[in-house]
Amino acid sequence: MSTAREEILQRVKAAIGTRAPEEPVAREYSQAGTLSEADKLDLFVSRLEDYNAHVYRCAAGEESATIAEALTARGKTKILIPPGFPAARLPAGPTFIRDTGLDYRDIDATEGALTAATAAIAMTGSLILTHSETEGRRALTLIPDYHLCVVYTSQLSETVPEGLRALAARRTSPVTTIAGPSATADIEMTRVKGVHGPRVLDVIVVSDK
């Protein structure tokens, strides 16, 4: 450490003096949910729909058919997927392109992206991605105009604290939260979609518990 820097730090310490430890912050907000599983799921779906996302619901084992239904409804035939997205869940028909380091221009040339999620929060209608092999890098969910995301009811938390605790195993991973299609408003409150991500978001909620 340089002499000048050490002198400055010593002056700062002297000015601050000795302080008693601060009281811990009171965390009086709700730490755990109270809803039934059915009500929690209904809340999540209603939040997503309120944000203009379209929601499909299916049972475990029906992912492939539901993905096909969602893509057909949107007229999508060329979709980007993360490198680790399970092949068994991909329907026949559409062309699925695995992202193995594609150029941003190649990503933009596709019709959209299909990913999984790490967790979801019912209270805020949020999807949480930590960009694992089944979720892909951030570019997959920011550049294409369409995002289809598959999330399971076992990944769904009711409150934000519960959702954040669910990320404990991936605390060093980058985190992206998604609550509906990308939208922003200027100073005149003119709402514009697609500025910071996809204009269109579809979510498949798979009941696995």
PyRosetta script that sets phi, psi and omega in degrees:
from pyrosetta import init, pose_from_sequence

init()
pose = pose_from_sequence("MSTAREEILQRVKAAIGTRAPEEPVAREYSQAGTLSEADKLDLFVSRLEDYNAHVYRCAAGEESATIAEALTARGKTKILIPPGFPAARLPAGPTFIRDTGLDYRDIDATEGALTAATAAIAMTGSLILTHSETEGRRALTLIPDYHLCVVYTSQLSETVPEGLRALAARRTSPVTTIAGPSATADIEMTRVKGVHGPRVLDVIVVSDK")
pose.set_psi(1, 135.3)
pose.set_omega(1, -179.3)
pose.set_phi(2, -69.3)
pose.set_psi(2, 153.9)
pose.set_omega(2, -179.8)
pose.set_phi(3, -60.7)
pose.set_psi(3, -41.4)
pose.set_omega(3, -178.7)
pose.set_phi(4, -63.4)
pose.set_psi(4, -43.5)
pose.set_omega(4, -178.9)
pose.set_phi(5, -66.6)
pose.set_psi(5, -41.2)
pose.set_omega(5, 179.6)
pose.set_phi(6, -62.4)
pose.set_psi(6, -40.1)
pose.set_omega(6, 179.2)
pose.set_phi(7, -63.8)
pose.set_psi(7, -41.8)
pose.set_omega(7, 179.6)
pose.set_phi(8, -63.9)
pose.set_psi(8, -44.6)
pose.set_omega(8, -179.9)
pose.set_phi(9, -63.0)
pose.set_psi(9, -38.7)
pose.set_omega(9, 178.2)
pose.set_phi(10, -63.4)
pose.set_psi(10, -39.9)
pose.set_omega(10, 178.0)
pose.set_phi(11, -64.3)
pose.set_psi(11, -41.4)
pose.set_omega(11, 178.9)
pose.set_phi(12, -62.0)
pose.set_psi(12, -46.0)
pose.set_omega(12, 179.4)
pose.set_phi(13, -61.3)
pose.set_psi(13, -40.0)
pose.set_omega(13, 179.5)
pose.set_phi(14, -66.7)
pose.set_psi(14, -37.6)
pose.set_omega(14, -179.9)
pose.set_phi(15, -69.1)
pose.set_psi(15, -37.5)
pose.set_omega(15, -179.1)
pose.set_phi(16, -70.9)
pose.set_psi(16, -41.9)
pose.set_omega(16, -179.1)
pose.set_phi(17, 74.8)
pose.set_psi(17, -168.7)
pose.set_omega(17, -179.4)
pose.set_phi(18, -91.3)
pose.set_psi(18, 128.5)
pose.set_omega(18, -179.3)
pose.set_phi(19, -122.0)
pose.set_psi(19, 148.0)
pose.set_omega(19, 174.0)
pose.set_phi(20, -72.7)
pose.set_psi(20, 148.5)
pose.set_omega(20, 178.1)
pose.set_phi(21, -57.7)
pose.set_psi(21, 138.0)
pose.set_omega(21, 179.8)
pose.set_phi(22, -70.4)
pose.set_psi(22, 148.7)
pose.set_omega(22, 176.9)
pose.set_phi(23, -67.0)
pose.set_psi(23, 140.8)
pose.set_omega(23, 178.1)
pose.set_phi(24, -61.7)
pose.set_psi(24, 148.0)
pose.set_omega(24, -179.8)
pose.set_phi(25, -67.3)
pose.set_psi(25, 130.3)
pose.set_omega(25, 178.1)
pose.set_phi(26, -73.3)
pose.set_psi(26, 124.5)
pose.set_omega(26, 179.8)
pose.set_phi(27, -106.6)
pose.set_psi(27, 85.0)
pose.set_omega(27, -173.9)
pose.set_phi(28, -95.5)
pose.set_psi(28, -1.6)
pose.set_omega(28, 178.5)
pose.set_phi(29, -75.4)
pose.set_psi(29, 165.9)
pose.set_omega(29, -176.4)
pose.set_phi(30, -65.1)
pose.set_psi(30, 126.0)
pose.set_omega(30, -178.6)
pose.set_phi(31, -99.1)
pose.set_psi(31, -15.5)
pose.set_omega(31, -177.1)
pose.set_phi(32, -146.8)
pose.set_psi(32, 149.7)
pose.set_omega(32, -178.7)
pose.set_phi(33, -78.1)
pose.set_psi(33, 162.9)
pose.set_omega(33, 179.4)
pose.set_phi(34, -125.8)
pose.set_psi(34, -4.3)
pose.set_omega(34, -176.1)
pose.set_phi(35, -79.1)
pose.set_psi(35, 155.5)
pose.set_omega(35, 171.7)
pose.set_phi(36, -70.1)
pose.set_psi(36, 165.5)
pose.set_omega(36, 179.3)
pose.set_phi(37, -59.2)
pose.set_psi(37, -40.7)
pose.set_omega(37, -179.0)
pose.set_phi(38, -66.8)
pose.set_psi(38, -43.7)
pose.set_omega(38, -179.9)
pose.set_phi(39, -69.1)
pose.set_psi(39, -35.3)
pose.set_omega(39, 177.4)
pose.set_phi(40, -62.7)
pose.set_psi(40, -43.8)
pose.set_omega(40, 178.7)
pose.set_phi(41, -65.4)
pose.set_psi(41, -42.7)
pose.set_omega(41, 178.8)
pose.set_phi(42, -62.3)
pose.set_psi(42, -39.0)
pose.set_omega(42, 178.3)
pose.set_phi(43, -63.5)
pose.set_psi(43, -45.3)
pose.set_omega(43, 179.6)
pose.set_phi(44, -59.0)
pose.set_psi(44, -48.1)
pose.set_omega(44, -179.0)
pose.set_phi(45, -63.7)
pose.set_psi(45, -42.5)
pose.set_omega(45, -178.6)
pose.set_phi(46, -65.8)
pose.set_psi(46, -36.9)
pose.set_omega(46, 176.9)
pose.set_phi(47, -64.1)
pose.set_psi(47, -47.0)
pose.set_omega(47, 179.5)
pose.set_phi(48, -59.2)
pose.set_psi(48, -45.4)
pose.set_omega(48, -178.7)
pose.set_phi(49, -66.4)
pose.set_psi(49, -34.0)
pose.set_omega(49, 177.0)
pose.set_phi(50, -65.4)
pose.set_psi(50, -27.3)
pose.set_omega(50, 177.6)
pose.set_phi(51, -88.3)
pose.set_psi(51, 9.0)
pose.set_omega(51, 178.4)
pose.set_phi(52, 73.9)
pose.set_psi(52, 24.3)
pose.set_omega(52, 170.0)
pose.set_phi(53, -91.6)
pose.set_psi(53, 148.4)
pose.set_omega(53, 176.0)
pose.set_phi(54, -98.6)
pose.set_psi(54, 133.0)
pose.set_omega(54, -173.8)
pose.set_phi(55, -115.7)
pose.set_psi(55, 131.6)
pose.set_omega(55, 171.7)
pose.set_phi(56, -111.3)
pose.set_psi(56, 142.7)
pose.set_omega(56, 177.5)
pose.set_phi(57, -122.8)
pose.set_psi(57, 135.8)
pose.set_omega(57, 179.9)
pose.set_phi(58, -150.4)
pose.set_psi(58, 170.3)
pose.set_omega(58, 176.9)
pose.set_phi(59, -91.2)
pose.set_psi(59, 160.7)
pose.set_omega(59, 176.7)
pose.set_phi(60, -59.0)
pose.set_psi(60, 137.3)
pose.set_omega(60, -177.0)
pose.set_phi(61, 97.7)
pose.set_psi(61, -12.3)
pose.set_omega(61, -179.9)
pose.set_phi(62, -105.9)
pose.set_psi(62, 14.1)
pose.set_omega(62, -176.8)
pose.set_phi(63, -59.8)
pose.set_psi(63, -46.8)
pose.set_omega(63, -176.4)
pose.set_phi(64, -59.5)
pose.set_psi(64, -47.8)
pose.set_omega(64, -179.1)
pose.set_phi(65, -64.3)
pose.set_psi(65, -36.4)
pose.set_omega(65, -178.7)
pose.set_phi(66, -74.2)
pose.set_psi(66, -36.2)
pose.set_omega(66, 174.2)
pose.set_phi(67, -61.0)
pose.set_psi(67, -43.4)
pose.set_omega(67, 178.0)
pose.set_phi(68, -61.2)
pose.set_psi(68, -41.9)
pose.set_omega(68, 179.0)
pose.set_phi(69, -61.5)
pose.set_psi(69, -45.6)
pose.set_omega(69, -178.5)
pose.set_phi(70, -65.3)
pose.set_psi(70, -43.3)
pose.set_omega(70, -178.5)
pose.set_phi(71, -69.2)
pose.set_psi(71, -37.2)
pose.set_omega(71, 177.8)
pose.set_phi(72, -64.5)
pose.set_psi(72, -41.7)
pose.set_omega(72, -179.5)
pose.set_phi(73, -62.2)
pose.set_psi(73, -31.3)
pose.set_omega(73, -179.7)
pose.set_phi(74, -93.6)
pose.set_psi(74, -5.5)
pose.set_omega(74, -179.0)
pose.set_phi(75, 70.0)
pose.set_psi(75, 32.0)
pose.set_omega(75, -177.9)
pose.set_phi(76, -95.5)
pose.set_psi(76, 132.4)
pose.set_omega(76, -179.4)
pose.set_phi(77, -128.1)
pose.set_psi(77, -10.0)
pose.set_omega(77, -177.6)
pose.set_phi(78, -134.0)
pose.set_psi(78, 100.1)
pose.set_omega(78, -169.5)
pose.set_phi(79, -121.5)
pose.set_psi(79, 139.0)
pose.set_omega(79, 178.0)
pose.set_phi(80, -88.4)
pose.set_psi(80, 139.2)
pose.set_omega(80, 178.2)
pose.set_phi(81, -132.6)
pose.set_psi(81, 154.0)
pose.set_omega(81, 177.1)
pose.set_phi(82, -65.8)
pose.set_psi(82, 160.4)
pose.set_omega(82, -177.0)
pose.set_phi(83, -61.5)
pose.set_psi(83, -28.2)
pose.set_omega(83, -176.6)
pose.set_phi(84, -104.7)
pose.set_psi(84, 11.9)
pose.set_omega(84, -179.6)
pose.set_phi(85, -66.0)
pose.set_psi(85, 130.3)
pose.set_omega(85, -173.9)
pose.set_phi(86, -60.7)
pose.set_psi(86, 126.5)
pose.set_omega(86, 180.0)
pose.set_phi(87, -64.0)
pose.set_psi(87, -29.4)
pose.set_omega(87, -178.0)
pose.set_phi(88, -65.4)
pose.set_psi(88, -19.5)
pose.set_omega(88, -178.9)
pose.set_phi(89, -93.7)
pose.set_psi(89, -0.3)
pose.set_omega(89, -177.5)
pose.set_phi(90, -92.2)
pose.set_psi(90, 127.8)
pose.set_omega(90, 179.2)
pose.set_phi(91, -77.7)
pose.set_psi(91, 159.8)
pose.set_omega(91, 173.7)
pose.set_phi(92, -75.8)
pose.set_psi(92, 151.1)
pose.set_omega(92, 177.2)
pose.set_phi(93, 118.4)
pose.set_psi(93, -74.7)
pose.set_omega(93, -179.9)
pose.set_phi(94, -65.7)
pose.set_psi(94, 155.9)
pose.set_omega(94, 173.8)
pose.set_phi(95, -91.3)
pose.set_psi(95, 122.2)
pose.set_omega(95, 179.8)
pose.set_phi(96, -108.6)
pose.set_psi(96, 125.9)
pose.set_omega(96, -177.0)
pose.set_phi(97, -111.3)
pose.set_psi(97, 117.6)
pose.set_omega(97, 179.5)
pose.set_phi(98, -78.0)
pose.set_psi(98, 133.9)
pose.set_omega(98, 179.1)
pose.set_phi(99, -79.8)
pose.set_psi(99, 106.8)
pose.set_omega(99, 177.1)
pose.set_phi(100, -117.2)
pose.set_psi(100, 45.6)
pose.set_omega(100, -179.0)
pose.set_phi(101, 93.2)
pose.set_psi(101, 34.0)
pose.set_omega(101, -179.0)
pose.set_phi(102, -62.7)
pose.set_psi(102, 149.3)
pose.set_omega(102, 173.2)
pose.set_phi(103, -66.2)
pose.set_psi(103, 150.0)
pose.set_omega(103, -179.2)
pose.set_phi(104, -58.2)
pose.set_psi(104, -32.6)
pose.set_omega(104, 178.3)
pose.set_phi(105, -67.0)
pose.set_psi(105, -36.2)
pose.set_omega(105, 177.4)
pose.set_phi(106, -68.9)
pose.set_psi(106, -37.2)
pose.set_omega(106, 177.1)
pose.set_phi(107, -63.8)
pose.set_psi(107, -42.9)
pose.set_omega(107, -179.3)
pose.set_phi(108, -66.0)
pose.set_psi(108, -24.5)
pose.set_omega(108, -177.7)
pose.set_phi(109, -78.4)
pose.set_psi(109, -14.2)
pose.set_omega(109, 178.0)
pose.set_phi(110, -80.0)
pose.set_psi(110, 169.6)
pose.set_omega(110, -177.5)
pose.set_phi(111, -90.5)
pose.set_psi(111, -4.2)
pose.set_omega(111, -179.4)
pose.set_phi(112, 158.8)
pose.set_psi(112, -175.4)
pose.set_omega(112, -178.4)
pose.set_phi(113, -134.6)
pose.set_psi(113, 145.0)
pose.set_omega(113, 175.8)
pose.set_phi(114, -117.0)
pose.set_psi(114, 123.7)
pose.set_omega(114, -179.2)
pose.set_phi(115, -137.6)
pose.set_psi(115, 167.0)
pose.set_omega(115, 168.6)
pose.set_phi(116, -93.9)
pose.set_psi(116, -172.1)
pose.set_omega(116, 177.4)
pose.set_phi(117, -140.3)
pose.set_psi(117, 161.9)
pose.set_omega(117, 176.8)
pose.set_phi(118, -89.6)
pose.set_psi(118, -40.6)
pose.set_omega(118, -176.5)
pose.set_phi(119, -158.7)
pose.set_psi(119, 174.9)
pose.set_omega(119, 177.2)
pose.set_phi(120, -152.2)
pose.set_psi(120, 154.1)
pose.set_omega(120, -178.2)
pose.set_phi(121, -125.5)
pose.set_psi(121, 120.9)
pose.set_omega(121, -176.7)
pose.set_phi(122, -67.8)
pose.set_psi(122, -43.9)
pose.set_omega(122, -174.0)
pose.set_phi(123, -59.4)
pose.set_psi(123, -35.3)
pose.set_omega(123, -177.9)
pose.set_phi(124, -106.4)
pose.set_psi(124, -3.4)
pose.set_omega(124, -177.4)
pose.set_phi(125, 62.2)
pose.set_psi(125, 38.1)
pose.set_omega(125, -173.4)
pose.set_phi(126, -106.2)
pose.set_psi(126, 139.7)
pose.set_omega(126, 168.1)
pose.set_phi(127, -97.9)
pose.set_psi(127, 140.5)
pose.set_omega(127, 179.0)
pose.set_phi(128, -119.3)
pose.set_psi(128, 123.3)
pose.set_omega(128, 177.3)
pose.set_phi(129, -114.6)
pose.set_psi(129, 134.8)
pose.set_omega(129, 174.8)
pose.set_phi(130, -114.7)
pose.set_psi(130, 14.0)
pose.set_omega(130, 169.7)
pose.set_phi(131, 60.4)
pose.set_psi(131, 47.4)
pose.set_omega(131, 173.1)
pose.set_phi(132, -76.4)
pose.set_psi(132, -174.5)
pose.set_omega(132, -179.4)
pose.set_phi(133, -64.6)
pose.set_psi(133, -23.5)
pose.set_omega(133, 178.4)
pose.set_phi(134, -93.8)
pose.set_psi(134, -7.7)
pose.set_omega(134, -178.6)
pose.set_phi(135, -109.9)
pose.set_psi(135, -24.3)
pose.set_omega(135, 176.6)
pose.set_phi(136, 78.7)
pose.set_psi(136, 171.3)
pose.set_omega(136, 179.3)
pose.set_phi(137, -73.6)
pose.set_psi(137, 167.0)
pose.set_omega(137, -174.9)
pose.set_phi(138, -58.7)
pose.set_psi(138, -34.6)
pose.set_omega(138, -176.4)
pose.set_phi(139, -57.4)
pose.set_psi(139, -30.8)
pose.set_omega(139, -178.2)
pose.set_phi(140, -65.4)
pose.set_psi(140, -29.7)
pose.set_omega(140, -177.2)
pose.set_phi(141, -106.6)
pose.set_psi(141, 8.2)
pose.set_omega(141, 178.2)
pose.set_phi(142, -116.1)
pose.set_psi(142, -36.5)
pose.set_omega(142, -173.8)
pose.set_phi(143, -84.4)
pose.set_psi(143, -50.8)
pose.set_omega(143, -178.6)
pose.set_phi(144, -62.0)
pose.set_psi(144, 156.0)
pose.set_omega(144, -178.1)
pose.set_phi(145, -82.8)
pose.set_psi(145, -11.1)
pose.set_omega(145, -176.3)
pose.set_phi(146, -134.3)
pose.set_psi(146, 136.7)
pose.set_omega(146, 178.5)
pose.set_phi(147, -131.3)
pose.set_psi(147, 124.5)
pose.set_omega(147, 173.5)
pose.set_phi(148, -112.2)
pose.set_psi(148, 119.9)
pose.set_omega(148, -174.6)
pose.set_phi(149, -120.1)
pose.set_psi(149, 134.0)
pose.set_omega(149, 178.8)
pose.set_phi(150, -105.1)
pose.set_psi(150, 124.5)
pose.set_omega(150, 179.3)
pose.set_phi(151, -133.8)
pose.set_psi(151, 146.8)
pose.set_omega(151, -176.8)
pose.set_phi(152, -105.8)
pose.set_psi(152, 148.8)
pose.set_omega(152, -178.0)
pose.set_phi(153, -63.4)
pose.set_psi(153, -25.9)
pose.set_omega(153, 176.6)
pose.set_phi(154, -68.8)
pose.set_psi(154, -15.3)
pose.set_omega(154, 178.0)
pose.set_phi(155, -93.6)
pose.set_psi(155, -2.4)
pose.set_omega(155, -171.6)
pose.set_phi(156, -91.0)
pose.set_psi(156, 124.0)
pose.set_omega(156, 173.0)
pose.set_phi(157, -107.5)
pose.set_psi(157, 156.0)
pose.set_omega(157, 179.8)
pose.set_phi(158, -82.4)
pose.set_psi(158, -44.5)
pose.set_omega(158, -173.4)
pose.set_phi(159, -110.7)
pose.set_psi(159, 164.8)
pose.set_omega(159, 178.7)
pose.set_phi(160, -63.7)
pose.set_psi(160, -46.7)
pose.set_omega(160, 178.3)
pose.set_phi(161, -56.6)
pose.set_psi(161, -40.4)
pose.set_omega(161, 178.4)
pose.set_phi(162, -65.0)
pose.set_psi(162, -39.8)
pose.set_omega(162, 179.4)
pose.set_phi(163, -64.3)
pose.set_psi(163, -40.5)
pose.set_omega(163, 179.3)
pose.set_phi(164, -69.1)
pose.set_psi(164, -36.9)
pose.set_omega(164, 177.4)
pose.set_phi(165, -65.3)
pose.set_psi(165, -28.3)
pose.set_omega(165, 179.0)
pose.set_phi(166, -67.2)
pose.set_psi(166, -14.6)
pose.set_omega(166, -179.5)
pose.set_phi(167, -93.6)
pose.set_psi(167, 6.7)
pose.set_omega(167, -173.6)
pose.set_phi(168, -55.0)
pose.set_psi(168, -38.8)
pose.set_omega(168, -177.5)
pose.set_phi(169, -71.3)
pose.set_psi(169, -14.9)
pose.set_omega(169, -178.7)
pose.set_phi(170, -125.4)
pose.set_psi(170, 37.3)
pose.set_omega(170, -173.8)
pose.set_phi(171, -65.3)
pose.set_psi(171, -20.5)
pose.set_omega(171, 179.3)
pose.set_phi(172, -95.7)
pose.set_psi(172, 2.4)
pose.set_omega(172, -178.5)
pose.set_phi(173, -87.1)
pose.set_psi(173, 153.0)
pose.set_omega(173, 172.1)
pose.set_phi(174, -64.8)
pose.set_psi(174, 145.6)
pose.set_omega(174, -176.9)
pose.set_phi(175, -122.4)
pose.set_psi(175, 132.4)
pose.set_omega(175, 172.7)
pose.set_phi(176, -123.0)
pose.set_psi(176, 128.3)
pose.set_omega(176, 175.3)
pose.set_phi(177, -107.6)
pose.set_psi(177, 137.5)
pose.set_omega(177, -176.7)
pose.set_phi(178, -127.7)
pose.set_psi(178, 123.5)
pose.set_omega(178, 177.5)
pose.set_phi(179, -129.5)
pose.set_psi(179, 81.0)
pose.set_omega(179, -180.0)
pose.set_phi(180, 89.2)
pose.set_psi(180, 175.5)
pose.set_omega(180, 177.2)
pose.set_phi(181, -61.5)
pose.set_psi(181, 154.8)
pose.set_omega(181, 178.3)
pose.set_phi(182, -63.1)
pose.set_psi(182, 132.5)
pose.set_omega(182, 178.3)
pose.set_phi(183, -153.3)
pose.set_psi(183, 147.1)
pose.set_omega(183, 177.5)
pose.set_phi(184, -147.6)
pose.set_psi(184, 164.8)
pose.set_omega(184, 179.9)
pose.set_phi(185, -135.6)
pose.set_psi(185, 142.9)
pose.set_omega(185, 179.1)
pose.set_phi(186, -88.1)
pose.set_psi(186, -172.4)
pose.set_omega(186, -175.9)
pose.set_phi(187, -63.5)
pose.set_psi(187, -22.4)
pose.set_omega(187, 177.9)
pose.set_phi(188, -92.0)
pose.set_psi(188, 8.9)
pose.set_omega(188, 178.3)
pose.set_phi(189, 63.5)
pose.set_psi(189, 32.0)
pose.set_omega(189, 173.0)
pose.set_phi(190, -85.4)
pose.set_psi(190, 117.3)
pose.set_omega(190, -174.9)
pose.set_phi(191, -84.7)
pose.set_psi(191, 128.4)
pose.set_omega(191, -179.7)
pose.set_phi(192, -127.4)
pose.set_psi(192, 132.2)
pose.set_omega(192, 179.3)
pose.set_phi(193, -97.5)
pose.set_psi(193, 149.9)
pose.set_omega(193, 171.5)
pose.set_phi(194, 85.4)
pose.set_psi(194, 10.5)
pose.set_omega(194, -178.4)
pose.set_phi(195, -73.6)
pose.set_psi(195, -42.0)
pose.set_omega(195, -174.9)
pose.set_phi(196, -115.2)
pose.set_psi(196, 17.0)
pose.set_omega(196, -179.1)
pose.set_phi(197, 165.4)
pose.set_psi(197, -167.3)
pose.set_omega(197, -176.4)
pose.set_phi(198, -60.7)
pose.set_psi(198, 141.2)
pose.set_omega(198, 174.4)
pose.set_phi(199, -77.6)
pose.set_psi(199, -22.5)
pose.set_omega(199, -174.0)
pose.set_phi(200, -126.0)
pose.set_psi(200, 127.6)
pose.set_omega(200, 178.1)
pose.set_phi(201, -126.3)
pose.set_psi(201, 124.8)
pose.set_omega(201, 170.5)
pose.set_phi(202, -114.8)
pose.set_psi(202, 141.9)
pose.set_omega(202, -179.3)
pose.set_phi(203, -127.5)
pose.set_psi(203, 130.4)
pose.set_omega(203, 173.9)
pose.set_phi(204, -103.8)
pose.set_psi(204, 116.4)
pose.set_omega(204, 178.5)
pose.set_phi(205, -100.9)
pose.set_psi(205, 115.4)
pose.set_omega(205, -175.6)
pose.set_phi(206, -100.9)
pose.set_psi(206, 122.1)
pose.set_omega(206, 179.2)
pose.set_phi(207, -81.2)
pose.set_psi(207, 110.3)
pose.set_omega(207, -178.9)
pose.set_phi(208, -124.6)
pose.set_psi(208, 17.1)
pose.set_omega(208, 173.5)
pose.set_phi(209, -153.9)
pose.dump_pdb("model.pdb")
